[in-house]
């Protein structure tokens, strides 16, 4: 795939949240995630440098699985956000047409 991924519903060729360089914290789903957690915790504050060196060295397979699961979770969250945006626009249009009819 070359260029920017298409994220249109039913035509997806990639994800806005996930990229070759890591997470895109400027993407809409990540902005919602950050805003939703702001009162409770900031995931960016987690310092993985303090993780046990033995854990990093001995459990490479688990780390790969953890990354895969995290990526699948973010891809799912992005898809849900995209679906909610479409539904929200539809609800606003219906609400607007209902208020004009009364």
C-alpha positions, 0 to 999 in steps of 0.5 A, spaced: 500 500 500 502 506 498 500 513 500 495 515 505 490 509 507 483 509 505 478 509 511 472 510 508 466 505 511 467 499 506 473 501 502 478 501 508 485 500 506 488 501 512 487 505 519 488 512 521 490 510 528 495 505 526 501 506 522 508 503 520 511 508 525 506 507 531 500 510 534 497 516 531 495 520 537 492 526 532 487 521 529 480 522 532 479 515 535 486 517 539 484 524 541 477 521 544 481 516 547 485 521 551 480 526 552 476 520 555 481 518 560 484 525 562 480 525 568 483 518 571 490 517 567 494 518 562 497 512 558 503 516 556 505 516 563 507 509 563 514 508 564 516 501 560 523 503 561 522 500 569 520 493 566 524 487 568 529 486 564 528 479 565 521 480 562 523 483 556 529 478 554 525 472 556 518 473 554 519 475 547 513 471 544 509 474 549 511 481 547 509 480 540 502 477 542 501 483 546 503 488 541 498 484 536 492 484 541 494 492 542 493 493 534 487 489 533 484 493 539 486 500 536 483 498 529 477 495 532 476 502 536 477 506 530 472 502 526 467 503 532 469 510 532 467 511 525 461 507 525 459 512 531 460 518 527 456 516 521 450 514 526 451 521 529 451 525 523 444 521 521 441 522 528 443 530 527 440 530 520 433 526 523 433 531 529 434 537 524 428 535 519 424 533 525 424 540 528 423 543 521 416 539 521 413 542 527 
